[in-house]
């Protein structure tokens, strides 16, 4: 049986009149109260406010599990003296973290959604996302710099954590390739899917846009403390959280992950390029 209502007078969905005529397929341009009169303004379909899928519990489990896996990998390789280099340690620890993040997204999508990560988390891309992403990457760098600017300088390069951290893990041609793939491709795809696709929309639903985006950004920054490279990593995590505010805003305003993913990739790429040019 069809759920489409039969023709008749119903409460005006546009709110301009008391009633509006539904002809069985669409709302007409006529509205009525005690009489019937012409309403020239078009009737726009109602837009439902986006609500994130219930899944914060699964997200917390995935985040914790991935964090533990990534931390264990990082500590083991550090204790062994980085036998295959710091770039390998970075890549493997990130893969450990991502396993938990992606697993949580897949689980929630299958249990609460359609089973499609693209549809459930609005994981779509357009060519225009590149331009928006470039502007977002610049804004993100400004915000991240503002976040760490007040930090005292008990250790070198605190005002430029990207360069210091990347500089420690790049020591040869193959390490540049590994780091580029991790930070410019893997991280933007996986982290935007989890933090801005799964976590943020639900937090925004529960807490409102400002608090939801801020909390998602804090979690985003905290995830980057796993591949610990000394105190500089703390500054790096704070800078990432600052950039997350911009990425979260792009996701909230666009309703898609494309602009934020592009901004994330370009943000990381700019830092990596700066390191390459200055080493």
RAURNOR-V114511 format. One record per residue. RES is the residue in one small letter. SS is DSSP state (~ for helix, > for strand, _ for the rest). PHI is phi as a letter, one per 30 degrees, with the letter a starting at -180 (NA if undefined). D_LAST is the distance of its C-alpha to the last C-alpha in Angstrom with 1 decimal. Layout:
res=RES ss=SS phi=PHI d_last=D_LAST
res=RES ss=SS phi=PHI d_last=D_LAST
This chain:
res=x ss=_ phi=NA d_last=68.8
res=x ss=_ phi=d d_last=66.8
res=x ss=_ phi=c d_last=65.4
res=x ss=_ phi=d d_last=65.8
res=x ss=_ phi=d d_last=68.3
res=x ss=_ phi=d d_last=71.5
res=x ss=_ phi=d d_last=72.2
res=x ss=> phi=l d_last=73.2
res=x ss=> phi=d d_last=72.4
res=x ss=> phi=b d_last=69.4
res=x ss=> phi=e d_last=67.5
res=x ss=_ phi=d d_last=65.3
res=x ss=_ phi=d d_last=61.7
res=x ss=_ phi=d d_last=60.5
res=x ss=_ phi=i d_last=62.4
res=x ss=_ phi=d d_last=64.0
res=x ss=_ phi=b d_last=67.5
res=x ss=_ phi=d d_last=69.4
res=x ss=> phi=b d_last=69.9
res=x ss=> phi=b d_last=68.7
res=x ss=> phi=d d_last=70.2
res=x ss=> phi=c d_last=68.5
res=x ss=_ phi=d d_last=70.0
res=x ss=_ phi=j d_last=69.0
res=x ss=_ phi=b d_last=65.7
res=x ss=_ phi=a d_last=64.2
res=x ss=> phi=d d_last=64.8
res=x ss=> phi=d d_last=66.9
res=x ss=> phi=d d_last=66.8
res=x ss=> phi=c d_last=70.0
res=x ss=> phi=b d_last=70.2
res=x ss=> phi=b d_last=73.3
res=x ss=_ phi=b d_last=74.9
res=x ss=_ phi=d d_last=78.6
res=x ss=_ phi=b d_last=78.2
res=x ss=> phi=c d_last=76.0
res=x ss=> phi=b d_last=73.9
res=x ss=> phi=d d_last=71.1
res=x ss=_ phi=c d_last=67.5
res=x ss=_ phi=d d_last=65.4
res=x ss=_ phi=d d_last=62.0
res=x ss=_ phi=d d_last=60.4
res=x ss=_ phi=c d_last=60.1
res=x ss=_ phi=c d_last=56.5
res=x ss=_ phi=d d_last=56.0
res=x ss=_ phi=d d_last=55.1
res=x ss=_ phi=c d_last=51.5
res=x ss=_ phi=d d_last=51.0
res=x ss=_ phi=d d_last=48.4
res=x ss=_ phi=d d_last=45.7
res=x ss=_ phi=b d_last=46.1
res=x ss=_ phi=d d_last=43.5
res=x ss=_ phi=d d_last=45.0
res=x ss=_ phi=e d_last=46.2
res=x ss=_ phi=l d_last=43.6
res=x ss=~ phi=d d_last=42.0
res=x ss=~ phi=d d_last=43.4
res=x ss=~ phi=d d_last=41.9
res=x ss=~ phi=d d_last=38.6
res=x ss=~ phi=d d_last=38.7
res=x ss=~ phi=d d_last=39.6
res=x ss=~ phi=d d_last=36.9
res=x ss=~ phi=d d_last=34.3
res=x ss=~ phi=d d_last=35.5
res=x ss=~ phi=d d_last=35.9
res=x ss=~ phi=d d_last=32.4
res=x ss=~ phi=d d_last=31.0
res=x ss=~ phi=d d_last=32.9
res=x ss=~ phi=d d_last=31.9
res=x ss=~ phi=d d_last=28.2
res=x ss=~ phi=d d_last=28.4
res=x ss=~ phi=d d_last=30.4
res=x ss=~ phi=d d_last=28.0
res=x ss=~ phi=d d_last=25.1
res=x ss=~ phi=d d_last=27.2
res=x ss=~ phi=d d_last=28.5
res=x ss=~ phi=d d_last=25.2
res=x ss=~ phi=d d_last=23.9
res=x ss=~ phi=d d_last=27.2
res=x ss=_ phi=d d_last=26.8
res=x ss=_ phi=i d_last=23.4
res=x ss=_ phi=h d_last=21.4
res=x ss=_ phi=e d_last=23.1
res=x ss=_ phi=c d_last=21.1
res=x ss=_ phi=j d_last=17.8
res=x ss=~ phi=d d_last=16.7
res=x ss=~ phi=d d_last=16.1
res=x ss=~ phi=d d_last=19.7
res=x ss=~ phi=d d_last=20.9
res=x ss=~ phi=d d_last=19.4
res=x ss=~ phi=d d_last=21.1
res=x ss=~ phi=d d_last=24.3
res=x ss=~ phi=d d_last=24.7
res=x ss=~ phi=d d_last=24.2
res=x ss=~ phi=d d_last=26.8
res=x ss=~ phi=d d_last=29.1
res=x ss=~ phi=d d_last=28.9
res=x ss=~ phi=d d_last=29.3
res=x ss=~ phi=e d_last=32.4
res=x ss=~ phi=d d_last=34.1
res=x ss=~ phi=d d_last=33.1
res=x ss=~ phi=d d_last=34.2
res=x ss=~ phi=e d_last=37.3
res=x ss=~ phi=d d_last=38.4
res=x ss=~ phi=d d_last=38.1
res=x ss=~ phi=d d_last=40.0
res=x ss=~ phi=d d_last=42.7
res=x ss=~ phi=d d_last=43.3
res=x ss=~ phi=d d_last=43.3
res=x ss=~ phi=d d_last=46.0
res=x ss=~ phi=d d_last=48.0
res=x ss=~ phi=c d_last=47.9
res=x ss=_ phi=b d_last=46.9
res=x ss=_ phi=c d_last=47.4
res=x ss=_ phi=j d_last=45.1
res=x ss=_ phi=c d_last=42.7
res=x ss=~ phi=d d_last=39.3
res=x ss=~ phi=d d_last=39.0
res=x ss=~ phi=d d_last=42.4
res=x ss=~ phi=d d_last=42.4
res=x ss=_ phi=c d_last=39.0
res=x ss=_ phi=h d_last=38.8
res=x ss=_ phi=d d_last=35.8
res=x ss=_ phi=b d_last=36.1
res=x ss=_ phi=b d_last=33.7
res=x ss=_ phi=b d_last=34.4
res=x ss=_ phi=d d_last=32.6
res=x ss=~ phi=d d_last=32.9
res=x ss=~ phi=d d_last=30.8
res=x ss=~ phi=d d_last=27.6
res=x ss=~ phi=d d_last=28.5
res=x ss=~ phi=d d_last=29.6
res=x ss=~ phi=d d_last=26.5
res=x ss=~ phi=d d_last=24.2
res=x ss=~ phi=d d_last=26.3
res=x ss=~ phi=d d_last=26.3
res=x ss=~ phi=d d_last=22.5
res=x ss=~ phi=d d_last=22.3
res=x ss=~ phi=d d_last=25.3
res=x ss=~ phi=d d_last=23.8
res=x ss=~ phi=d d_last=20.7
res=x ss=~ phi=d d_last=23.1
res=x ss=~ phi=d d_last=25.3
res=x ss=~ phi=d d_last=22.7
res=x ss=~ phi=d d_last=21.4
res=x ss=~ phi=d d_last=25.1
res=x ss=~ phi=d d_last=25.8
res=x ss=~ phi=c d_last=23.4
res=x ss=~ phi=e d_last=23.8
res=x ss=_ phi=d d_last=26.9
res=x ss=_ phi=d d_last=25.4
res=x ss=_ phi=e d_last=25.5
res=x ss=_ phi=c d_last=22.4
res=x ss=_ phi=d d_last=23.4
res=x ss=_ phi=b d_last=19.9
res=x ss=_ phi=d d_last=16.5
res=x ss=_ phi=i d_last=14.5
res=x ss=~ phi=d d_last=17.8
res=x ss=~ phi=d d_last=17.5
res=x ss=~ phi=b d_last=14.3
res=x ss=~ phi=d d_last=15.0
res=x ss=~ phi=e d_last=13.3
res=x ss=~ phi=d d_last=9.7
res=x ss=~ phi=d d_last=11.0
res=x ss=~ phi=d d_last=13.0
res=x ss=~ phi=d d_last=10.8
res=x ss=~ phi=d d_last=8.0
res=x ss=~ phi=d d_last=11.1
res=x ss=~ phi=c d_last=12.3
res=x ss=_ phi=c d_last=9.7
res=x ss=_ phi=b d_last=9.9
res=x ss=_ phi=a d_last=11.1
res=x ss=~ phi=e d_last=12.4
res=x ss=~ phi=d d_last=15.3
res=x ss=~ phi=d d_last=13.7
res=x ss=~ phi=d d_last=11.9
res=x ss=~ phi=d d_last=15.5
res=x ss=~ phi=d d_last=17.0
res=x ss=~ phi=d d_last=15.0
res=x ss=~ phi=d d_last=15.5
res=x ss=~ phi=d d_last=19.2
res=x ss=~ phi=d d_last=19.7
res=x ss=~ phi=d d_last=18.2
res=x ss=~ phi=c d_last=19.0
res=x ss=~ phi=b d_last=22.3
res=x ss=~ phi=d d_last=23.9
res=x ss=~ phi=e d_last=23.3
res=x ss=~ phi=e d_last=24.5
res=x ss=~ phi=d d_last=27.6
res=x ss=~ phi=d d_last=28.7
res=x ss=~ phi=d d_last=28.0
res=x ss=~ phi=d d_last=29.5
res=x ss=~ phi=e d_last=32.5
res=x ss=~ phi=d d_last=33.1
res=x ss=~ phi=d d_last=32.3
res=x ss=~ phi=c d_last=33.4
res=x ss=~ phi=c d_last=35.8
res=x ss=~ phi=c d_last=37.7
res=x ss=~ phi=d d_last=37.2
res=x ss=~ phi=d d_last=36.9
res=x ss=~ phi=e d_last=40.0
res=x ss=~ phi=d d_last=42.1
res=x ss=~ phi=d d_last=41.0
res=x ss=~ phi=d d_last=41.6
res=x ss=~ phi=d d_last=45.0
res=x ss=~ phi=d d_last=45.8
res=x ss=~ phi=c d_last=44.2
res=x ss=_ phi=j d_last=43.8
res=x ss=~ phi=e d_last=40.7
res=x ss=~ phi=d d_last=39.2
res=x ss=~ phi=d d_last=39.5
res=x ss=~ phi=d d_last=38.8
res=x ss=~ phi=d d_last=35.5
res=x ss=~ phi=d d_last=34.5
res=x ss=~ phi=d d_last=35.5
res=x ss=~ phi=d d_last=33.8
res=x ss=~ phi=d d_last=30.5
res=x ss=~ phi=d d_last=30.9
res=x ss=~ phi=d d_last=31.4
res=x ss=~ phi=d d_last=28.4
res=x ss=~ phi=d d_last=26.2
res=x ss=~ phi=d d_last=28.0
res=x ss=~ phi=d d_last=27.2
res=x ss=_ phi=d d_last=23.5
res=x ss=_ phi=d d_last=24.3
res=x ss=_ phi=d d_last=25.3
res=x ss=_ phi=d d_last=22.0
res=x ss=_ phi=d d_last=21.9
res=x ss=_ phi=b d_last=18.9
res=x ss=_ phi=j d_last=20.5
res=x ss=_ phi=e d_last=21.6
res=x ss=~ phi=d d_last=18.5
res=x ss=~ phi=d d_last=19.9
res=x ss=~ phi=d d_last=22.9
res=x ss=~ phi=d d_last=21.1
res=x ss=~ phi=d d_last=19.4
res=x ss=~ phi=d d_last=22.9
res=x ss=~ phi=d d_last=24.4
res=x ss=~ phi=d d_last=21.8
res=x ss=~ phi=d d_last=22.6
res=x ss=~ phi=d d_last=26.3
res=x ss=~ phi=d d_last=26.0
res=x ss=~ phi=d d_last=24.5
res=x ss=~ phi=d d_last=27.3
res=x ss=~ phi=d d_last=29.9
res=x ss=~ phi=d d_last=28.8
res=x ss=~ phi=d d_last=28.7
res=x ss=~ phi=d d_last=32.1
res=x ss=~ phi=d d_last=33.5
res=x ss=~ phi=d d_last=32.6
res=x ss=~ phi=d d_last=34.3
res=x ss=~ phi=d d_last=37.3
res=x ss=~ phi=d d_last=37.8
res=x ss=~ phi=d d_last=37.3
res=x ss=_ phi=i d_last=39.0
res=x ss=_ phi=b d_last=36.5
res=x ss=_ phi=c d_last=33.2
res=x ss=~ phi=e d_last=31.8
res=x ss=~ phi=d d_last=30.4
res=x ss=~ phi=d d_last=28.8
res=x ss=~ phi=d d_last=27.3
res=x ss=~ phi=d d_last=25.8
res=x ss=~ phi=d d_last=24.5
res=x ss=~ phi=d d_last=23.0
res=x ss=~ phi=d d_last=21.2
res=x ss=~ phi=d d_last=19.8
res=x ss=~ phi=e d_last=19.0
res=x ss=~ phi=d d_last=16.8
res=x ss=~ phi=d d_last=15.4
res=x ss=~ phi=d d_last=14.4
res=x ss=~ phi=d d_last=12.4
res=x ss=~ phi=d d_last=10.7
res=x ss=~ phi=d d_last=10.1
res=x ss=~ phi=d d_last=8.6
res=x ss=~ phi=d d_last=6.1
res=x ss=~ phi=d d_last=5.5
res=x ss=~ phi=d d_last=5.8
res=x ss=~ phi=c d_last=3.8
res=x ss=_ phi=c d_last=0.0
